Amino acid sequence: MIGAPWPTTSDRDADGRLTIAGIPVTELVDHYESPLWIVDEDDFRNRCRDYQEAFASAWVAYASKAWPTAGLMKIAAEEGLWIDVASAGELYTAQLAGVPGDRIVFHGNNKSVPELEMAARHGVARVVVDSFEELDRLEEVGRRVEHVFKVWLRITPGIDAHTHEYVRTGHDDSKFGFTMSLGLAAEAVRKALTLEKVEVAGLHAHIGSQIFGTDAFEANAEVLVELMAAIRDEHGVTIGELNVGGGMGIPYNHEDRPVSIAQYGQAVHAALVEACADHGLPEPQLAIEPGRALIAPATITVYEVGTVKHLPGLRTYVSVDGGMSDNIRPALYGAEHEIILANRHGSDNLAAVTVVGKHCESGDLVRERASLPDDIRSGDLVAVAATGAYTASMASNYNRLPRPAAVLVEDGTSRLLMRRETLEDLTARDVL
Ligand SMILES: Cc1ncc(COP(=O)(O)O)c(C=O)c1O
């Protein structure tokens, strides 16, 4: 076994080929072509189970925005998880995957009336309300279609999680939720409690993504319990459910050291129990919604090397057959995914190279500072670790590249999760 940040069944065979679930990636590429997303099914299923075990008795939802494809939603639901959706498209996909409404949570900072109507029709379990306008929309839709929405009010708790600026969401100056420090959370509760078609089932706060420590999660639980106490004091209402969001960090390379799933679980639970005891409140039903931590580490991307360009005294560029269209994270966040040679034992001498994609952008990076065998050449395969979250879900057709296929591998067998796009798919919406 190779170990983190690679999927749990990753290994090397005698010829030096990377294998996942016992299958050499060379065979998968021969069959499904390159580039290819490969999902280690056991790894994904085990992560779903580990989260449920670590957060015992909590409702665990798969935040499908990480990779909202029907096959993964179906597996997560089979493992007993709820599914978090954030648009009509994600909700439609969950329906396609056979996920019942009573296991779905609907998010979004600007849900439309048709989206709320769809949520009512599908009987989604909880709508996470993000704004005063949304409360009005829910009341209006609820009256029209005769539906009572059970909601969680999304609170902006004023917690600055130490993560990339683009994936921080809990600080005061955020587009998401009702800001506590400005009194908006209290005002939202006041308003929601007057509505007929809105039932306040709980509170929600998500503080960001790719967070490594437990402090911000503990602080988040404490702030939410404080608000529960304030609601009890002002309205005599005991809030029964708390969703502390997702955002647990994962290793993308050997330097990254997030805490374990069990540590996250213990820390959040202990913080919740203590805060409830301090405020004389019963422990609420806890809910969490990780996305990245479930699917990213279980997935790799395999690319074929096309060109190797040596610029003496400057650098070596290794170009692969995908890039920012299938993984925008290096360009968007400066993400550093580990990358290895995947089809053979390479030379023992490693060279510092920059791995780039095939797009018409200098910022089209796969890994800026990669260390690969110095005999890397055209026709080699490279594998990129931890590519299951915010890659396929953010993929584009820039330069009209068809999006890659994705396969699930398990115990020596493989099956399609998403087929490769065709040139016809690319032009299907074009009107001459
Ligand atoms: C509201 C909400 N919940 C859950 C998540 C999942 O976060 P992650 O994939 O980091 O676990 C996100 C992602 O940004 C989110 O916005």
The ligand as an SDF file (V2000), in Angstrom:
LIG
                    3D

 16 16  0  0  0  0  0  0  0  0999 V2000
  -22.8520   24.8000    3.1950 C   0  0  0  0  0  0  0  0  0  0  0  0
  -21.7680   23.8450    2.8780 C   0  0  0  0  0  0  0  0  0  0  0  0
  -21.7950   22.6510    3.4490 N   0  0  0  0  0  0  0  0  0  0  0  0
  -20.8340   21.7200    3.1880 C   0  0  0  0  0  0  0  0  0  0  0  0
  -19.7940   22.0110    2.3210 C   0  0  0  0  0  0  0  0  0  0  0  0
  -18.7660   20.9590    2.0780 C   0  0  0  0  0  0  0  0  0  0  0  0
  -17.4920   21.3510    2.3970 O   0  0  0  0  0  0  0  0  0  0  0  0
  -16.3110   20.3220    2.2750 P   0  0  0  0  0  0  0  0  0  0  0  0
  -16.3740   19.7450    0.9000 O   0  0  0  0  0  0  0  0  0  0  0  0
  -15.0850   21.1100    2.4830 O   0  0  0  0  0  0  0  0  0  0  0  0
  -16.5120   19.2870    3.3180 O   0  0  0  0  0  0  0  0  0  0  0  0
  -19.7310   23.2560    1.7040 C   0  0  0  0  0  0  0  0  0  0  0  0
  -18.6320   23.5890    0.8040 C   0  0  0  0  0  0  0  0  0  0  0  0
  -18.1890   24.6690    0.6460 O   0  0  0  0  0  0  0  0  0  0  0  0
  -20.7550   24.2060    1.9900 C   0  0  0  0  0  0  0  0  0  0  0  0
  -20.7500   25.4180    1.4260 O   0  0  0  0  0  0  0  0  0  0  0  0
  1  2  1  0
  2  3  1  0
  2 15  2  0
  3  4  2  0
  4  5  1  0
  5  6  1  0
  5 12  2  0
  6  7  1  0
  7  8  1  0
  8  9  2  0
  8 10  1  0
  8 11  1  0
 12 13  1  0
 12 15  1  0
 13 14  2  0
 15 16  1  0
M  END
$$$$
